[in-house]
Amino acid sequence: MYQKIHNKFYHITGIDETPYSKKAYKRKKKLNTYQKLVGEGCSQKTALEAIDTSRSTYYRWKKNYQLYGLEGLEDESRAPNNTRRRAWTRKDELLVSQLRKKYKLWGKYKITVILAREYNKKLSVSTVGRIISKLISKGEIRPVFFYFGKTPKKRRVFDGHAQRWQYGMKTQEPGELVQMDHATIRLHNNKIIKHFKAICPLTKLTVEKAYTNATSALAADFLKYTQEQFPFTIKSIQVDGGSEFMGEFEAICQNKELDLYVLPPRRPQYNAHIERGNGTAKYEFYFQYSGPPTLGIVNQHLRKFVEFYNTFRPHQSLNYKTPMEFYEQLSDLKKKESRVKLALLAKEANLESKSHIALS
């Protein structure tokens, strides 16, 4: 005869299995870094500068973490406390449903006119549109594209390494949000090649290479090539929603711990540097190229053009400096700033040590 085993023998307790966002873990890391720096003798001001966080934000995170754990470090909901209630009755809903089933291809504008003309029912166009959306979600009526044999485009679900690009993200230093894309090029003998390009939005330094196809495996190969060519470390990448930047490309970004941000659909303006760069490659290289259409030879000439672009061709947005000149100037400035910061930290630490000696 078997005896029932107590729950504690086969249940794992005390483990938080809640899936938290990357942002919450980053904030927890900043809290730990701050405590470590202060514990090693750094001033609060220096520690806050090191984690790039304001004093009020740090203490808000600290309080929320003490009260709620990692859940307290998540973004708070911005939903309003009082949400708008529906402005129609069940009778209005049934009437719209009846009309929509009778006139399957009509939208909210035509149905609004019929409601006012035939039923003396005055509803706004937006209200009728919301009723139709609700009826579609409940399955009572079909969307218009259903009758044309079309299927709706599925929105990408970001459940892997790639993240959705957030409005307002900007490059702060070389290697951040490097823009990558590919363009289809037709050579003079009508041969089609895929031109991959990467550009640093800050320095305008670029890497380019031609391939036969645009697959995720070739995009991953281009990423390795880009890392070898750039004089700085790539920290994050910005791409559109093309399939070539999924699969193996996303996997290699995860393995190399590179943040990957995907732009919203039909928003080329957020990828302006790479779009403009593709035009430059078309007009200044491919339209001038008259050599053999062999991929290997094309890439040989393309490497020379990229070197010319980075080291000789003046760039208008860089005050007519070359991208390499601007990058070297920026690097020298960063070195000077780091020396000044180190000198100030050393001076501050020296003053603190003197004050401790005076107090003792």
Secondary structure by P-SEA (a helix, b strand, c coil): cbbbbccccccccccccccccaaaaaaaaaaaaaaaaaaacccaaaaaaaacccaaaaaaaaaaaacccccccccccccccccccccccaaaaaaaaaaaaacccccaaaaaaaaaacccccccaaaaaaaaaaaaaaccccccccccccccccccccccccccccccccccccccccccbbbbbbccccbbbbbbbbbccccccbbbbbcccccaaaaaaaaaaaaacccccccbbbbcccccccaaaaaaaaaabbbbbbccccccccaaaaaaaaaaaaacccccccccccaaaaaaaaaaaaaaaaccbbbcccccccaaaaaaaaaaaaaaaaaaaaaaaaaaaaaaaaaaaaac
